[in-house]
Amino acid sequence: VSTQSTWGFNQQDMQKAVPSNVTIAIIPMGIPAIGKSKVFETLMKNAEALEEFDFDAVSSDDIRKQCMDEYMLKNPKADKEHAFQGSLGGYKSAFPNAIKKVVSKERESTKKTHCVVIDKNHPNNALGSSVKAIEKDLAKGQHLICLGLTSKETSKIKHKGESFPFSYSTVLYCIKRVLQRKEHSTLTCEDEVKAVHVVVFFLKLYKNSHITLASVSDQGIKGIVELPLTPTIPEIPEELLSAFHSVLENTHVKDKECSRPDLVKLLIEQIKKHAELFAKEGDLESNAKEILEILRMWKKGVPPPDSVAPKPLPEEKKGGKFPVFLGIDIETPTPSLMDFVLRGCKEIGKNATIDPKDDLSDLVGFLEEEKGGNWKHPNSKHVTVLFIGGNVALTEEKIYKEFVEGEKHEFNLEVVVIIPHKLVFGLCFPKTAIANKIPHISLLLKNCPPKMSNVFGEELFLKVPDLKAKYESGFFQKEGEAYQGVHQAKVEGKAHKAYVIKLPKGLPLAGINKKFLQISLQSLIPQFITCLLYTSPSPRDATLSRMPSSA
């Protein structure tokens, strides 16, 4: 097994720590059906393990099922999905209470090391909640070691600018497993489309994340154990890969479900067609023995032989602070930006094939008189270079390391995009590395969060054929070219009208590199993401992994 581990105690604590007063918690980082539960069950039945460890398991699925059953007793007419939704409040208190019960109890044997298994998948920014829940009620005198458990991967998914910390083999095996689940506390194959969506949806929570010790050590994780939880598929047929990519592209956390059920059904057909690829299963006994060996080394205070210490924190993080995102702060005066938007509005008003009067009248009134229409300016006008949020691992990326604060830029605002009664943003193309797929500036808002400019930008310039072709050809960067068009962008299940205007001459902009919103590591209290089987996070969940403003 490959492990990454490091002790988090000082030497005095280490000398005090003996097997009987050490509690080891195993916290999985995976997706539904990755195989963690069966490995845990095998481990806790292992005779050798039972001689050395006192095991307790807290199963998210079982607790949620109990909450659902209680809800249905009180609401006999509720179906399973409504019970899942309605039991969320009870689950949020029941899960930490279950953790409290096992970590604070008086143990009969003081000769064994206490091992707590948290049987629940945790995206990176949900780890801290479980760690804190364990720490909060840990029995007096106990020393806590939290280990992350994840799938050992030889390759990772990378597709159209998105990356995920799992392989195609792992994800496809998980989908195959949920399609065969007839019995499970919360997720069965009763609704195949729903089951597949849940796997891909949960995968999306890991978008552009890294499961490394450097990325999670600040949340209390002392080491990471990697196990081959799924077999490797030697060669994945192109038609199966293409079907999976289509579902991946059309599944968005914000939409709560795949926008194309027909594509999910096609993927299901492909999984069943190529059933022979999934004939093998993981070796549960070997994986359980590997975990046992790792637990033995940790309880003795001896890191595994192939362990590696995390990389030193950058200088700025030694002081406990780092930026939420890197960006180019726009120094061009706001009136100049607003004048450019107004010129765009008037230009599209001249187009005989487009009648935007009702859509743009309140915006034009605001631009001409700076009043009415409930429009407002964002807190800052900038182009996001790299959004970091709570993912400290991104500070190891090349784009972060090469970012020079104070460096100046000159470029043009080329295109104005107006979503009537919602927001206005502008496309620009700075000559520097930018992680965002559609570099832009949020210019005006109206009852709409600035991060939605990312969503509309990608929907329009990556999915609308005419706009995508022009964007990829460099048309929008060419001086002298003009364009006015009205398009539809489907966002959050609704079709929104979008006016796209390119004037023959762009607006020259001046900007300077800046690190925005310096925050402390201690202030990063991740949202507790519940087991996402039938629902998605609330709008506040996972906010640390989403783009801000004009990101």
N, C-alpha and C positions, 0 to 999 in steps of 0.2 A: 504494500500500500504506500502511496505517496502521501507524505504529511508535511505540513508547514506548521511549526510550533515554536512557542517561546514562553518562558515563565514570566508571569506578571507580578510575582512577589519580590520583595527585597530579601536579602540574605537572612535577616532575623526571622521573618515570617517563614522562610523555607525551613529553617532549623526547627521551628515549632510544628510544622506540618508533618503529621504522620498519617498512615492510611486511614485510621479511624476518625480523624477530624478533617478529612478532605471530602468535599462533595463535588463530584464531576457531573456537569450537565452537558448533554449532547443535544445540539440544536440544528436541525436540518435546514439546508438551503437548496431547495429543489422545486419541482413542479408536480402537480397531481399525477399519481400512478408511477412515480419514479422508482418505487420499490422500497422506500425507507421503512414502512411499517412491518413488512415481512422480515426484513433484516433484523429489526429490533425484536420482533417476536422470537426469532431464532436465537438471537443473543441471550435473551432472558430465559431461555430454556436450556442453555448450554450448562452442563453439569459443572465444568471447571469454573465458569464465570460465576455461578451461584455460590461456589465455595469462597470466593474472594470479594464479591460485590453484593450489596443490598440494593436491588433495582426497584425503582418506581417509574411508572410511565404516566404521562398526561397526554391523552389523545384528543386533539381538537375535534376530529370527526365524531368521536363518541359523545363528547360533551355537547356538541351542536345537535346531535340526534336526540339526546335527552331533552334539550331545550325545545326542540321541535315537537317532541311527543307531549311535553307539558303544555305547549301552546295549543296543540290540536285537541287536547282534553278540554281546555277552556273554550275552544272555538271549533266545535265538531264539524262545521261546514267548510273549514279551511282545507285547501288541498296542500300537497307537499311543498310547492313553491311558495305559496303564501305563508306557510308555516316557517319556511326558512327565513323569509323576509321579516316576519313578525317576531321571530325569536332572537333577532340580532341583539336587542338590548339585554336580554337575559344572558345570552352567550358572553357578552363583553364583561360581565361581572363574574360569570361562572368559571370562565377559563383561568383568570388570575387567582380566583379562590381555590381552584383545584391545584394550582402550582403551590400556593401557600400551604395547603394541607400536606403535601408530600415533603416540602423542604423544611417545614417547621416541626414536624412530628418527632416524638421521642422514639428512637430506634431501639429495638430489642437487643441487637448485636452491636457491640462497640468494636469488634475485631474486623468487621468488614468495612470496605469503603462504600460510601453512599453514591449511587449513580442514578441521576434523574434523566429520563428520556423525554424530551418534549416532542411528541409526535405531531408535528405541524410544520408545513413548509414556510420558510421566512425569506422574502426578498431582502436584499441588503439593508434597506432602511427600516426594516421591522425587527431586526435582531435586538436592538437596544431595549425594546419594550419587554421582551421575555427575560433578558439578562437582569434588568432592573427589578422585574417581578420576583425573580429568584433571590436576588441580593436582599431585597426588602424584608423578606420573611425567613431568611436563612437562620437555622438554629444557631444559638450562641456558641461561639468557639469554633465554628466550622470555617474552613477556608474553601473558597469557591474557585473552580476551574471550569470555564465554559469553552467547549469545543464545537466548532462548526462541522457539519457532515455534508458532503456534497458528492456529486458524481465525478468520477475520474474521466477526463476527456482528453483525447489525443488531437481533436480538432474542434473548432467552435463555429457556430453559424454566423456567417457574414453575408448580408444580402441588401443591396441597394442602400448602402450607407448606414445600415443598422447592424449591430453585432449583439450576440447573446452568449452567455457563458456555458452553453450546452451544445452538444453535437446534434446533427440531423438524426443519427441513430437513436440517441436518447429520447428526443422529442417524438419521433415516429413510434418508438416502442411504447411510450406513455400513451399515445393516442390509441394504439392497438390494444393496450391493456384496458383502457376505460370502455372500449367498444365491446369487450368481453365480460365486463363486470356485471354479474346478475345480482350480486349481493354486496352491499357496501353501506356504511352508515348514512352517507349523504350523496354520493355520486355513483350512479349506476348507468347501464347502457339503455335504460328505459327510453330516454330521449337521446338518440345518438348524436344529433346535431348539437344539442346543448352540451353533451359530454365532451365533444371535440372542442367546442368553443371555449370551455372552461380551461382546458389544457393550454390552448394557444393564447388565451387571454392572460393566464398566469405567466406564461413565457414572456409576454409583452412587458410585464412589470420589471423584467430584468434587462430591458433594452439598454444597450451601451453600458452595462454594468460589468464589473469584474469580480469574481469570487476569489479573492486573494487575501492573505492575512493583512497586507497593507491597507486594503479597502475596508476591513471590518474590525481591526484591532481597537479602534477608538470607541467601539460599541461594547467592549468588554470581552471579545472573543480572544482566547489565548492561543488557539491553534486550529488548524483546519485539517480534517481527515478526508481524503479522497478515496472513494471505492468504485469499482466497476459495477454500478448498480444495474446497468443494462448491457447486453451483448453489443458488439459492433457489427453493423451491416457492411459487408465488404464493398458492395457496389449498389447504390440506390438507382433504380430506373429513372430515366429522365421524366417520364410522364408522372411518376409519383412525386418527384421533387418539384415539378412545375405546379402540380395541384396544391402541394403544401405552401409553396411561395405565394400562390394566389390568395390562400386563406390568410397567410401572415400579413400580406399587404393590406388586406381589407378588414383586419381586426385592430381596433383602436381602444385603448383603455377608456377614453372619454365617451365612447359610444355604448359601452356596456355589452355589446354583442357584435359578432361579425356582421357587417353590412350586406354580405352576400351569402345567404344560406345555401344557394345553389352550388356555390364553390365548395362549401363545407361538405355537401352531399357527394360532390365529385371526389373530394379527398377520401371520404369514407369508402367509396367504390374502389379507389386505387389501393387503399390499405387492404381491403378484402381480396382484391384481385391478386395482390402480391403477398398473400398470407405465408408463403413458404419462407419469406425473408425473416419472419418472426418466430421460426420454429424453436429456437433455443431460448433459454431463460437464464437469468443471472444465477450464480452459485451462492446460495444463501449461507450455507455452512462456512464456506471460505471467507465470505465477507464478515460473518459474525466472528470468526476466529481472528481476523485482521483487526477488528475493533477491539477485541479482548486484549490483544497484544499491546495496542496503543494505550488502552486504559491502564494496563499494568505499568507501563513506563511512566505515564503521567502521575499515577498515585505515588510512585517512588520518587518523583521529582527529577526523573532522568528523561530529558527530551528524546524523541525517537532519533535513531542514528542519522537519518537523512533530513533532519529538521533544519530550517533556515530561519534566521531572525528577520523581522521586517526591516525594510530599508529605513534609514534615518529620515525623520520628518524634515521638510524644507525649513530653512531658517525662520520664515514667517510663521510656520505652524508650531515651532517650539514655544512661541509666545502664546499659543492657543488660538490664533486667529488665521483665517484664510478667506479669500473672496468667494461670494456666492456665484459670481460670473465675471468673466472678462469681457470688455466691450470697447467700442470706439465712441467716445462721448462727442456728440455733435456740437460744435462751437458756433455754427452758422446761426444768426439771430432767428428767433421764432417767426417774426413777421415775414421774413423772406420765404420761409417754408410754407406759411399759410398762403402767401401770394401765389406760390407755385401751384398749390392745390386749387385755389380759386381759378387760376388760368386753365387748369385741367377741366374744372367743372364747366366753364364757359365754352371751352373747345368742344366738349362732347355735346353741349347744348346746340352747337351749330350743325351737328350731324343729322341729316334729314331722316335717316333710318332709325334713329333712337330718340325717344321722348322721355327724358329723365326728370321732367319738371317736378312731379309729385315726390319722386324719390330724393331729389337733391335740394329742394327748395329750403328746407330748414338748415341744411349745411351751408348753402350759399349765404343765407341770412346771417349765420354765425360768422362766416369768414369776412363778410362785408362790414358788419357792425360789432363783432365780438360779443354778441348777446343773443339769447334765445336758443331754442333747439336742444338745450341740455347737453350740448357738446362740451368736452373738457380736454385739457392737455394732459398727457401722461406725466408722471413724476420726473422723468428724464427722457430726452430724445437721444437714442444711441443705437448702434448696431452691435448685437451680441456676437462676440467672437467664440466664446466657449462657456456653456452653462455647467457649473460644478455642483451646485446644491449641496447635498450631504455626501456626495461620492468623492471622498478624499483621493481615491485611486486615480481620478482624472488629473490630479496635479502631477502625475508621472508621465502624462502624455506629452508628445513632442510639441504640440501647439501651445500647451501651457508653459513649457520650459523656454520656448523661443519668444514668448510674449514679453515685450519691453514696455513697461509702464512709462508714459510720457512721450512715446513715439508719435509723431504727427502724420496725418494722412490727408490727401486731397483726392476727391472723387466726386462723381455727379449723382444727384437724385434723378433717376431716369424715368420711373413709372409711378403713377399714382393709382392706387386701388381703393375704391369706395364701396363699402358694404352698407347700403342705406340704413340709417337709423341705428348703426352698430359701431362701426369703426372705419378709420382711414389709415392706410399705411403706404409707404413708398419703397420701391425696389431700388437697390444701389449695389455697386460692384466694387468694393474696395480692393486694392491690389495687395492683399495679405491673406494668410491662411485663416479660414473661417469654418467652424464646425457645422454651422447651420446650413441646411439644404437651400434655403431661400433667404439670402441676406436682405435685410430690410430695416426700416425704421417705423415704429408706431408713431403716428402723427396726431391723431385725434380719437377720442373714445366717447361712446354714448351707451350707458347701461351695458357695458361689455368689458370683460377683463382684457388687459393688453396681451396676455399670452395667446388669445384667440387669433392674433395676427399670424402666428406660426401655422395654426390649423388651416386658416383660409388660404394662406400663401401656398401651402403644400397641396391643398385640394385643387387650387386653380392652376398652378404652374407645373405641377407634376402629374395631373390627371386629366385636365381638359385638353384634348388633342391639339387644337389650334394654338393655345397658349404654350403648351409643353414644347411643341415644335419650334415656336419662335424663341422660347427661353433657351433651349438647347443649341439653337443655331447662332445665338449671340445677337439676334435682331434687336432686343431691348437695350443693347449697349451701343448701338450704332447712332452716331450723330446724324441728323438730317432725316431720319426715319420717323414717321408718325403713325399712331394707331389709336383708334377708339373702338371699344367693343363692350357688349354686355353679355355676361355669362352666368351660369348657375353653378353654385358650389354647395354640395351636400355636406352639411355639418350638423352633428348631433341629431341625425335623423330628419332634418328639415332642409329644404332647398332654399338657398338664399341668393338673391340677385347680386351680382358683382359688376361694377363698372371699372374697366381697365383703360387707362389713358396714358399714352406716351406722346409727349410733345417733341417737336423736331430738335429742340435743344434742351438738354438737361440743366438742372440747377447745380452750380458748383458748390460743393460742401467742404468744410474744414472740420477735422476731427482729431482727437488725441486719445491714445490708449489709456484705459483706466481700469482699475480693479474695483468693482462695485460691491457695496454692502459687506464690508468686512465683518464677519461674525465669529464667535468663539465656538470651539469644538463642544464645549460643555452645554452650549445652548441648543445643540442639535438633538432634540428629543423626537425621534422618529415616530410617525403615526403608527399605531398598532393595527396592522392589516389583518383583518379576520380571514378565516378560511374561505377563499373565494370560489364557491362551488356553483351558486346560483345567482350571485350578484356581483357588483363591482364596488370599488371603494367609493366613499362619499366624496364630494368635490374637494374636501380638505385632505383626503388621504393621499399619500405618496407625493405630496407637493414638492418635496425636496428633489424629486427626480424629473420635475417638469420645467420647461423653459419659462422665464419671466418676461414681462414686457415685450420688447421687440426681439426676443431671442430667436 
